[in-house]
Amino acid sequence: MTSSNARAGFAALSHPVRLSLFRELAARAPYGVSAGELATGFEVPPSTMTGHLKALEQAGLVLVQKKSRFMIYFLNTEGAHSLVRYLSEDCLGLTQTLTEDV
């Protein structure tokens, strides 16, 4: 992961609604959720919700798949792991996996 990609990921997660969306998608992984279903838990207009989801998608943290007339959003586990690896290995110099300490 490049520092530019990492900055995009951190910037996307710096917004409270996007961070909450990311956490919600992580809790529901590996299953996808429609934008409408996600919007029910947030007090934001649908167009704003779409913008937040798009920002997460552009940062590589969310994947979207069209099913019929619905957009289904999934956590991009590879993108999330890459961001965590960048922070732990490139920034902090930690080379052991996060699960070794558990």
Contact map, one row per residue, 1 for C-alpha under 8 A:
111011000000000000000000000000000000000000000000000000000000000000000000000000000110010000000000000000
111111000000000000000000000000000000000000000000000000000000000000000000000000000000000000000000000000
111111100000000000000000000000000000000000000000000000000000000000000000000000000000000000000000000000
011111110000000000000000000000000000000000000000000000000000000000000000000000000000000000000000000000
111111111000000000000000000000000000000000000000000000000010000000000000000000000000000000000000000000
111111111100000000000000000000000000000000000000000000000000000000000000000000000010010000000000000000
001111111110000000000000000000000000000000000000000000000000000000000000000000000000000000000000000000
000111111111000000000000000000000000000000000000000000000010000000000000000000000000000000000000000000
000011111111100000000000000000000000000000000000000000010011100000000000000000000010000000000000000000
000001111111110000000000000000000000000000000000000000000000000000000000000000000000000000000000000000
000000111111111000000000000000000000000000000000000000000000000000000000000000000000000000000000000000
000000011111111001100000000000000000000000000000000000110010000000000000000000000000000000000000000000
000000001111111101100100000000000000000000000000000000010000000000000000000000000000000000000000000000
000000000111111101100000000000000000000000000000000000000000000000000000000000000000000000000000000000
000000000011111111100000000000000000000000000000000000000000000000000000000000000000000000000000000000
000000000000111111110000000000000000000000000000000000000000000000000000000000000000000000000000000000
000000000000001111111000000000000000000001000000000100000000000000000000000000000000000000000000000000
000000000001111111111100000000000000000000000000000110010000000000000000000000000000000000000000000000
000000000001111111111110000000000000000000000000000000000000000000000000000000000000000000000000000000
000000000000000111111111000000000000000000000000000000000000000000000000000000000000000000000000000000
000000000000000011111111100000000000010000000000000010000000000000000000000000000000000000000000000000
000000000000100001111111110000000000000000000000000000010000110000000000001000000000000000000000000000
000000000000000000111111111000000000000000000000000000000000000000000000000000000000000000000000000000
000000000000000000011111111100000000000000000000000000000000000000000000000000000000000000000000000000
000000000000000000001111111110011000000000000000000000000000000000000000111000000000000000000000000000
000000000000000000000111111111000000000000000000000000000000000000000000001000000000000000000000000000
000000000000000000000011111110000000000000000000000000000000000000000000000000000000000000000000000000
000000000000000000000001111111111000000000000000000000000000000000000000000000000000000000000000000000
000000000000000000000000111111110000000000000000000000000000000000000000011000000000000000000000000000
000000000000000000000000010111110000000000000000000000000000000000000000011000000000000000000000000000
000000000000000000000000000111111000000000000000000000000000000000000000010000000000000000000000000000
000000000000000000000000100111111100000000000000000000000000000000000001111000000000000000000000000000
000000000000000000000000100100111110110000000000000000000000000000000001110000000000000000000000000000
000000000000000000000000000000011111110000000000000000000000000000000111100000000000000000000000000000
000000000000000000000000000000001111111000000000110000000000000000000111100000000000000000000000000000
000000000000000000000000000000000111111100000100000000000000000000000000000000000000000000000000000000
000000000000000000000000000000001111111110000000000000000000000000000000000000000000000000000000000000
000000000000000000001000000000001111111111000000000000000000000000000000000000000000000000000000000000
000000000000000000000000000000000011111111111100100000000000000000000000000000000000000000000000000000
000000000000000000000000000000000001111111100000000000000000000000000000000000000000000000000000000000
000000000000000000000000000000000000111111100000000000000000000000000000000000000000000000000000000000
000000000000000010000000000000000000011111110000000000000000000000000000000000000000000000000000000000
000000000000000000000000000000000000001111111000000000000000000000000000000000000000000000000000000000
000000000000000000000000000000000000001001111101100000000000000000000000000000000000000000000000000000
000000000000000000000000000000000000001000111111100000000000000000000000000000000000000000000000000000
000000000000000000000000000000000001001000011111110000000000000000000000000000000000000000000000000000
000000000000000000000000000000000000000000001111111000000000000000000000000000000000000000000000000000
000000000000000000000000000000000000000000011111111100000000000000000000000000000000000000000000000000
000000000000000000000000000000000010001000011111111110000000000000000000000000000000000000000000000000
000000000000000000000000000000000010000000000111111111000000000000000000000000000000000000000000000000
000000000000000000000000000000000000000000000011111111100000000000000000000000000000000000000000000000
000000000000000011000000000000000000000000000001111111110000000000000000000000000000000000000000000000
000000000000000001001000000000000000000000000000111111111000010000000000000000000000000000000000000000
000000000000000000000000000000000000000000000000011111111100000000000000000000000000000000000000000000
000000000001000000000000000000000000000000000000001111111110000000000000000000000000000000000000000000
000000001001100001000100000000000000000000000000000111111111110000000000000000000000000000000000000000
000000000000000000000000000000000000000000000000000011111111111100000000000000000000000000000000000000
000000000000000000000000000000000000000000000000000001111111110000000000000000000000000000000000000000
000010011001000000000000000000000000000000000000000000111111110000000000000000000000000000000000000000
000000001000000000000000000000000000000000000000000000011111111000000000000100110000000000000000000000
000000001000000000000100000000000000000000000000000000011111111000000000001110110000000000000000000000
000000000000000000000100000000000000000000000000000010011111111100000000111100100000000000000000000000
000000000000000000000000000000000000000000000000000000001001111110000000111100000000000000000000000000
000000000000000000000000000000000000000000000000000000001000011111000011110000000000000000000000000000
000000000000000000000000000000000000000000000000000000000000001111100011100000000000000000000000000000
000000000000000000000000000000000000000000000000000000000000000111111111000000000000000000000000000000
000000000000000000000000000000000000000000000000000000000000000011111111000000000000000000000000000000
000000000000000000000000000000000000000000000000000000000000000001111100000000000000000000000000000000
000000000000000000000000000000000000000000000000000000000000000001111110000000000000000000000000000000
000000000000000000000000000000000110000000000000000000000000000001111111000000000000000000000000000000
000000000000000000000000000000000110000000000000000000000000000111101111100000000000000000000000000000
000000000000000000000000000000011110000000000000000000000000000111100111110000000000000000000000000000
000000000000000000000000100000011110000000000000000000000000011110000011111000000000000000000000000000
000000000000000000000000100011111000000000000000000000000000011100000001111100000000000000000000000000
000000000000000000000100110011010000000000000000000000000000111000000000111110010000000000000000000000
000000000000000000000000000000000000000000000000000000000001111000000000011111110000000000000000000000
000000000000000000000000000000000000000000000000000000000000100000000000001111111000000000000000000000
000000000000000000000000000000000000000000000000000000000000000000000000000111111100000000000000000000
000000000000000000000000000000000000000000000000000000000001110000000000000111111110000000000000000000
000000000000000000000000000000000000000000000000000000000001100000000000001111111111000000000000000000
000000000000000000000000000000000000000000000000000000000000000000000000000011111111100000000000000000
100000000000000000000000000000000000000000000000000000000000000000000000000001111111110000000000000000
100001001000000000000000000000000000000000000000000000000000000000000000000000111111111000000000000000
000000000000000000000000000000000000000000000000000000000000000000000000000000011111111100000000000000
000000000000000000000000000000000000000000000000000000000000000000000000000000001111111111000000000000
100001000000000000000000000000000000000000000000000000000000000000000000000000000111111111100000000000
000000000000000000000000000000000000000000000000000000000000000000000000000000000011111111110000000000
000000000000000000000000000000000000000000000000000000000000000000000000000000000001111111111110000000
000000000000000000000000000000000000000000000000000000000000000000000000000000000000111111111110000000
000000000000000000000000000000000000000000000000000000000000000000000000000000000000111111111100000000
000000000000000000000000000000000000000000000000000000000000000000000000000000000000011111111000000000
000000000000000000000000000000000000000000000000000000000000000000000000000000000000001111111100000000
000000000000000000000000000000000000000000000000000000000000000000000000000000000000000111111110000000
000000000000000000000000000000000000000000000000000000000000000000000000000000000000000111011111000000
000000000000000000000000000000000000000000000000000000000000000000000000000000000000000110001111100000
000000000000000000000000000000000000000000000000000000000000000000000000000000000000000000000111110100
000000000000000000000000000000000000000000000000000000000000000000000000000000000000000000000011111110
000000000000000000000000000000000000000000000000000000000000000000000000000000000000000000000001111111
000000000000000000000000000000000000000000000000000000000000000000000000000000000000000000000000111111
000000000000000000000000000000000000000000000000000000000000000000000000000000000000000000000001111111
000000000000000000000000000000000000000000000000000000000000000000000000000000000000000000000000111111
000000000000000000000000000000000000000000000000000000000000000000000000000000000000000000000000011111
